[in-house]
């Protein structure tokens, strides 16, 4: 398992694409971001998006289809 915490906000578009090519075939990778706009478009095309939202008893995950995408 690979966990990348907000890494795309620190990379230029060329390095983002390179990283996506490196992780695309991994069996399990988690990428966190504060905004979907920071994610490489190639990664967004193959990824399942989840959003952490506040809930009455703590944080909850929003369903993938509930995450707004431009």
BALOBA-1460 file (C-alpha; in Angstrom, 3 decimals):
// residues 70
<rec num="1" residu="x" x="0.000" y="0.000" z="0.000"/>
<rec num="2" residu="x" x="1.220" y="3.471" z="-0.895"/>
<rec num="3" residu="x" x="-0.028" y="6.645" z="0.822"/>
<rec num="4" residu="x" x="0.746" y="10.040" z="-0.721"/>
<rec num="5" residu="x" x="-0.372" y="12.974" z="1.404"/>
<rec num="6" residu="x" x="-1.105" y="16.100" z="-0.676"/>
<rec num="7" residu="x" x="1.899" y="15.444" z="-2.910"/>
<rec num="8" residu="x" x="0.393" y="16.825" z="-6.135"/>
<rec num="9" residu="x" x="0.127" y="20.364" z="-4.773"/>
<rec num="10" residu="x" x="3.932" y="20.403" z="-4.556"/>
<rec num="11" residu="x" x="4.621" y="19.189" z="-8.113"/>
<rec num="12" residu="x" x="4.547" y="20.848" z="-11.514"/>
<rec num="13" residu="x" x="2.371" y="19.241" z="-14.255"/>
<rec num="14" residu="x" x="5.257" y="17.274" z="-15.795"/>
<rec num="15" residu="x" x="6.216" y="15.700" z="-12.466"/>
<rec num="16" residu="x" x="2.548" y="15.018" z="-11.652"/>
<rec num="17" residu="x" x="2.204" y="13.036" z="-14.895"/>
<rec num="18" residu="x" x="5.404" y="11.134" z="-14.193"/>
<rec num="19" residu="x" x="4.197" y="10.183" z="-10.712"/>
<rec num="20" residu="x" x="0.823" y="9.038" z="-12.048"/>
<rec num="21" residu="x" x="2.528" y="6.771" z="-14.577"/>
<rec num="22" residu="x" x="4.587" y="5.276" z="-11.742"/>
<rec num="23" residu="x" x="1.644" y="4.563" z="-9.405"/>
<rec num="24" residu="x" x="-1.157" y="3.791" z="-11.900"/>
<rec num="25" residu="x" x="-0.538" y="0.040" z="-11.895"/>
<rec num="26" residu="x" x="-0.055" y="-0.356" z="-8.153"/>
<rec num="27" residu="x" x="-2.666" y="-2.569" z="-6.500"/>
<rec num="28" residu="x" x="-3.449" y="-0.011" z="-3.791"/>
<rec num="29" residu="x" x="-2.513" y="3.657" z="-3.513"/>
<rec num="30" residu="x" x="-4.170" y="6.395" z="-1.483"/>
<rec num="31" residu="x" x="-3.670" y="10.027" z="-2.437"/>
<rec num="32" residu="x" x="-4.950" y="12.836" z="-0.253"/>
<rec num="33" residu="x" x="-5.562" y="16.390" z="-1.399"/>
<rec num="34" residu="x" x="-7.293" y="19.495" z="-0.177"/>
<rec num="35" residu="x" x="-8.715" y="20.143" z="-3.641"/>
<rec num="36" residu="x" x="-9.439" y="17.880" z="-6.606"/>
<rec num="37" residu="x" x="-7.936" y="20.527" z="-8.878"/>
<rec num="38" residu="x" x="-4.485" y="19.548" z="-7.550"/>
<rec num="39" residu="x" x="-4.854" y="16.002" z="-8.852"/>
<rec num="40" residu="x" x="-3.451" y="15.084" z="-12.233"/>
<rec num="41" residu="x" x="-6.275" y="14.562" z="-14.793"/>
<rec num="42" residu="x" x="-4.889" y="11.116" z="-15.686"/>
<rec num="43" residu="x" x="-5.161" y="10.040" z="-12.062"/>
<rec num="44" residu="x" x="-8.691" y="11.428" z="-11.706"/>
<rec num="45" residu="x" x="-9.731" y="9.377" z="-14.743"/>
<rec num="46" residu="x" x="-8.747" y="6.075" z="-13.109"/>
<rec num="47" residu="x" x="-9.299" y="6.893" z="-9.429"/>
<rec num="48" residu="x" x="-12.188" y="6.426" z="-7.049"/>
<rec num="49" residu="x" x="-12.741" y="9.696" z="-5.200"/>
<rec num="50" residu="x" x="-13.898" y="9.940" z="-1.608"/>
<rec num="51" residu="x" x="-14.474" y="13.042" z="0.458"/>
<rec num="52" residu="x" x="-14.085" y="13.277" z="4.222"/>
<rec num="53" residu="x" x="-16.881" y="15.425" z="5.666"/>
<rec num="54" residu="x" x="-17.861" y="16.359" z="9.186"/>
<rec num="55" residu="x" x="-20.657" y="14.269" z="10.628"/>
<rec num="56" residu="x" x="-22.661" y="14.269" z="13.844"/>
<rec num="57" residu="x" x="-20.407" y="11.663" z="15.470"/>
<rec num="58" residu="x" x="-17.126" y="12.612" z="13.757"/>
<rec num="59" residu="x" x="-15.757" y="12.480" z="10.221"/>
<rec num="60" residu="x" x="-17.599" y="10.468" z="7.570"/>
<rec num="61" residu="x" x="-16.747" y="9.457" z="4.012"/>
<rec num="62" residu="x" x="-18.969" y="10.755" z="1.235"/>
<rec num="63" residu="x" x="-19.842" y="8.256" z="-1.484"/>
<rec num="64" residu="x" x="-17.686" y="8.463" z="-4.592"/>
<rec num="65" residu="x" x="-20.567" y="9.707" z="-6.736"/>
<rec num="66" residu="x" x="-21.299" y="12.483" z="-4.231"/>
<rec num="67" residu="x" x="-17.904" y="14.114" z="-4.693"/>
<rec num="68" residu="x" x="-18.240" y="17.023" z="-7.090"/>
<rec num="69" residu="x" x="-15.956" y="16.950" z="-10.093"/>
<rec num="70" residu="x" x="-15.528" y="19.793" z="-12.568"/>
